Amino acid sequence: MSRYSKLELVYSIISLVSLFFLVTKNELGFYITKPLIVPILLIYLFHKFNETQHQLIPALMVATIFSFLGDIFLLFTINEELFKLVGICTFIVAQTSYAYLYFLSVNSFPKKKISFLARWPEFLSSVVILGATIILYPSLGNFAAPAIIYSFITSITIIFALNRRFYVSRKSFVLTFLGVISFFISDALMGDDIFLENILNHFFIMLSYLIGHFLIIKGILFQIESTKKKDTFSDVLSFS
């Protein structure tokens, strides 16, 4: 088993254990295991960057770190409303970093002229996010302003993620976009229960969040690996 397979296995095991502690209301176990999950992915990305030195990995690491910090702030129960607000603001930075990552991931490709009709998924996603924000608005309370900003950034992030379908491989796009959708589901569920009072809802928020992280990282790394193989093949042809 490779180092990366071992890290993926550890990520899966700790995630499942943390989810188990959540549904069984074992607060001590949950608060110990949850902060351990995402750092495993950061170690994974650190090793990948040492191997490839690819420019997408630092951007992915920044997005992952801020997403992780936001998640940590949500764990605080002292001055809970303040820490929820700080957490949302941190998620805004994370979402902005993801938008930049998806923009950067196609920046080196020759630009294509895409018809307006071919962009219908981008339009649909913006309508869905707007609709979700309007539906959730009454339950947001004091968090309405940062939540609206977050929704706006999320819309941009999804548009950039969808734009990748015209440039990267199908596998890279599908994995990454499924991760983006998982994050959106997690955000939408949390918008309806921002203080995480419903255990079942909290379970699906965390499950979607963990799946989102894993799929986005796998999708972006698949693009990096594909690019590296193409570059190696080009080098071989040039040498020949």
C-alpha positions as CSV (number, residue, x, y, z in Angstrom):
1,M,0.0,0.0,0.0
2,S,1.4,3.4,-1.0
3,R,1.8,6.3,1.4
4,Y,-1.1,8.1,-0.2
5,S,-3.4,5.1,0.0
6,K,-2.5,4.8,3.7
7,L,-3.4,8.5,4.3
8,E,-6.7,8.1,2.4
9,L,-7.4,5.0,4.6
10,V,-6.6,7.0,7.8
11,Y,-8.8,9.9,6.6
12,S,-11.7,7.5,6.0
13,I,-11.3,5.8,9.4
14,I,-11.1,8.9,11.5
15,S,-14.0,10.5,9.5
16,L,-16.2,7.4,10.3
17,V,-15.1,7.3,13.9
18,S,-15.9,11.1,14.3
19,L,-19.3,10.6,12.6
20,F,-19.9,7.7,15.0
21,F,-19.1,9.9,18.0
22,L,-21.4,12.5,16.7
23,V,-24.5,10.3,16.3
24,T,-23.9,8.6,19.6
25,K,-23.5,12.0,21.3
26,N,-20.0,11.3,22.6
27,E,-18.9,14.9,22.7
28,L,-15.4,14.2,24.0
29,G,-14.7,11.7,21.2
30,F,-16.2,14.0,18.6
31,Y,-14.2,17.1,19.8
32,I,-11.0,15.0,19.8
33,T,-11.4,13.3,16.4
34,K,-13.0,16.1,14.3
35,P,-9.9,18.4,14.3
36,L,-7.7,15.5,13.2
37,I,-9.5,14.8,9.9
38,V,-8.6,17.7,7.5
39,P,-4.9,17.9,8.7
40,I,-4.5,14.4,7.2
41,L,-5.5,15.8,3.8
42,L,-3.0,18.7,4.3
43,I,-0.2,16.2,5.0
44,Y,-1.4,14.4,1.8
45,L,-1.2,17.6,-0.2
46,F,2.2,18.6,1.3
47,H,3.7,15.3,0.1
48,K,2.1,15.8,-3.3
49,F,3.6,19.3,-3.6
50,N,7.0,18.0,-2.7
51,E,6.7,15.6,-5.6
52,T,5.3,17.8,-8.3
53,Q,5.8,21.5,-7.2
54,H,2.6,22.2,-9.1
55,Q,1.1,25.6,-8.7
56,L,-2.4,24.3,-8.1
57,I,-1.5,22.6,-4.9
58,P,-0.6,25.7,-2.8
59,A,-3.9,27.3,-3.8
60,L,-5.7,24.0,-2.9
61,M,-3.9,23.9,0.5
62,V,-4.9,27.5,1.3
63,A,-8.5,26.8,0.5
64,T,-8.4,23.6,2.6
65,I,-6.7,25.3,5.5
66,F,-9.3,28.1,5.7
67,S,-12.1,25.6,5.3
68,F,-10.6,23.7,8.2
69,L,-10.2,26.8,10.4
70,G,-13.9,27.7,9.7
71,D,-14.9,24.2,10.8
72,I,-12.8,24.6,14.0
73,F,-14.5,27.9,14.9
74,L,-17.9,26.2,14.6
75,L,-16.9,23.8,17.4
76,F,-16.7,26.6,20.0
77,T,-19.7,26.8,22.4
78,I,-18.4,29.8,24.4
79,N,-19.5,33.0,22.8
80,E,-21.0,30.8,20.2
81,E,-22.6,33.5,18.0
82,L,-19.3,35.3,17.7
83,F,-17.4,32.2,16.7
84,K,-20.1,31.2,14.3
85,L,-19.7,34.6,12.6
86,V,-15.9,34.3,12.5
87,G,-16.4,30.8,11.1
88,I,-18.6,32.0,8.3
89,C,-16.1,34.8,7.5
90,T,-13.3,32.2,7.4
91,F,-15.4,30.0,5.0
92,I,-15.8,33.1,2.8
93,V,-12.0,33.2,2.5
94,A,-11.9,29.5,1.8
95,Q,-14.6,29.8,-0.9
96,T,-12.7,32.7,-2.5
97,S,-9.6,30.5,-2.5
98,Y,-11.5,27.7,-4.2
99,A,-12.8,30.1,-6.9
100,Y,-9.2,31.2,-7.5
101,L,-8.1,27.5,-7.7
102,Y,-10.7,26.7,-10.3
103,F,-9.8,29.8,-12.3
104,L,-6.1,28.9,-12.1
105,S,-6.7,25.3,-13.1
106,V,-7.8,26.4,-16.6
107,N,-5.7,29.5,-17.0
108,S,-2.9,27.8,-18.9
109,F,-5.2,26.3,-21.5
110,P,-5.9,28.1,-24.8
111,K,-9.1,30.1,-24.4
112,K,-12.2,28.7,-26.1
113,K,-15.3,30.6,-27.4
114,I,-18.2,29.1,-25.6
115,S,-21.7,30.0,-26.7
116,F,-24.2,31.4,-24.2
117,L,-26.5,28.4,-24.6
118,A,-23.7,26.1,-23.6
119,R,-23.4,28.1,-20.3
120,W,-26.9,27.1,-19.1
121,P,-25.6,25.1,-16.1
122,E,-23.8,28.2,-14.8
123,F,-27.1,30.2,-15.1
124,L,-29.1,27.4,-13.4
125,S,-26.6,27.1,-10.6
126,S,-26.8,30.8,-9.9
127,V,-30.6,30.6,-9.8
128,V,-30.5,27.6,-7.4
129,I,-28.1,29.4,-5.0
130,L,-30.2,32.6,-5.1
131,G,-33.3,30.5,-4.4
132,A,-31.7,28.6,-1.5
133,T,-30.5,32.0,0.0
134,I,-34.0,33.4,-0.2
135,I,-35.5,30.3,1.4
136,L,-32.9,30.2,4.2
137,Y,-32.8,34.0,4.8
138,P,-35.5,34.0,7.6
139,S,-33.4,31.5,9.6
140,L,-30.1,33.3,9.3
141,G,-30.8,36.1,11.8
142,N,-27.7,38.1,12.6
143,F,-25.7,36.0,10.1
144,A,-27.7,37.2,7.1
145,A,-25.1,39.7,5.8
146,P,-22.1,37.3,5.8
147,A,-24.3,34.5,4.6
148,I,-25.4,36.6,1.6
149,I,-21.7,37.4,0.8
150,Y,-20.9,33.7,1.1
151,S,-23.7,32.8,-1.3
152,F,-22.4,35.3,-3.8
153,I,-18.9,34.0,-3.6
154,T,-20.2,30.4,-3.8
155,S,-22.1,31.3,-7.0
156,I,-18.8,32.5,-8.5
157,T,-17.0,29.4,-7.3
158,I,-19.5,27.1,-8.9
159,I,-19.4,29.0,-12.2
160,F,-15.6,28.7,-12.3
161,A,-15.8,25.0,-11.3
162,L,-18.3,24.4,-14.2
163,N,-16.1,26.2,-16.6
164,R,-13.5,23.5,-16.1
165,R,-15.6,21.0,-18.1
166,F,-14.5,22.7,-21.3
167,Y,-10.8,22.3,-20.6
168,V,-9.9,19.4,-18.2
169,S,-10.6,15.7,-18.5
170,R,-14.1,14.4,-17.7
171,K,-12.8,12.5,-14.6
172,S,-11.1,15.5,-13.1
173,F,-14.2,17.7,-13.8
174,V,-16.7,15.2,-12.4
175,L,-14.8,14.4,-9.2
176,T,-14.2,18.1,-8.5
177,F,-17.7,19.2,-9.3
178,L,-19.2,16.5,-7.2
179,G,-17.1,17.8,-4.4
180,V,-18.3,21.3,-5.0
181,I,-21.9,20.1,-4.9
182,S,-21.2,18.2,-1.7
183,F,-19.9,21.4,-0.1
184,F,-23.0,23.3,-1.3
185,I,-25.3,20.6,0.3
186,S,-23.3,21.0,3.5
187,D,-23.7,24.8,3.4
188,A,-27.4,24.6,2.7
189,L,-28.1,22.2,5.5
190,M,-26.1,24.4,7.9
191,G,-27.9,27.5,6.8
192,D,-31.1,25.9,8.1
193,D,-29.5,24.9,11.4
194,I,-26.6,27.2,12.0
195,F,-26.2,26.3,15.6
196,L,-26.1,22.6,14.7
197,E,-28.8,21.6,17.2
198,N,-30.2,18.7,15.1
199,I,-27.9,15.7,15.4
200,L,-29.1,14.1,12.2
201,N,-28.8,17.3,10.2
202,H,-25.3,17.8,11.7
203,F,-24.4,14.3,10.6
204,F,-25.3,15.0,7.0
205,I,-23.6,18.5,7.1
206,M,-20.3,16.8,8.3
207,L,-20.7,13.9,5.9
208,S,-21.2,16.2,2.9
209,Y,-18.3,18.3,4.0
210,L,-15.9,15.4,4.3
211,I,-16.9,14.0,1.0
212,G,-16.5,17.4,-0.6
213,H,-13.0,17.8,0.6
214,F,-11.9,14.4,-0.6
215,L,-13.5,14.6,-4.0
216,I,-12.2,18.1,-4.8
217,I,-8.6,17.1,-3.8
218,K,-8.8,13.9,-5.9
219,G,-10.2,15.8,-8.9
220,I,-7.6,18.5,-8.8
221,L,-4.8,16.0,-8.3
222,F,-6.1,13.9,-11.2
223,Q,-5.7,17.0,-13.4
224,I,-2.2,17.5,-12.1
225,E,-1.2,13.9,-12.8
226,S,-2.7,14.1,-16.3
227,T,-0.8,17.2,-17.0
228,K,2.4,15.7,-15.7
229,K,2.0,12.6,-18.0
230,K,1.4,14.8,-21.0
231,D,4.5,16.9,-20.2
232,T,6.6,13.7,-19.8
233,F,5.3,12.4,-23.1
234,S,6.1,15.7,-24.8
235,D,9.6,15.6,-23.4
236,V,10.1,12.1,-24.7
237,L,9.0,13.1,-28.2
238,S,11.2,16.2,-28.1
239,F,14.2,14.1,-27.0
240,S,13.5,11.6,-29.8
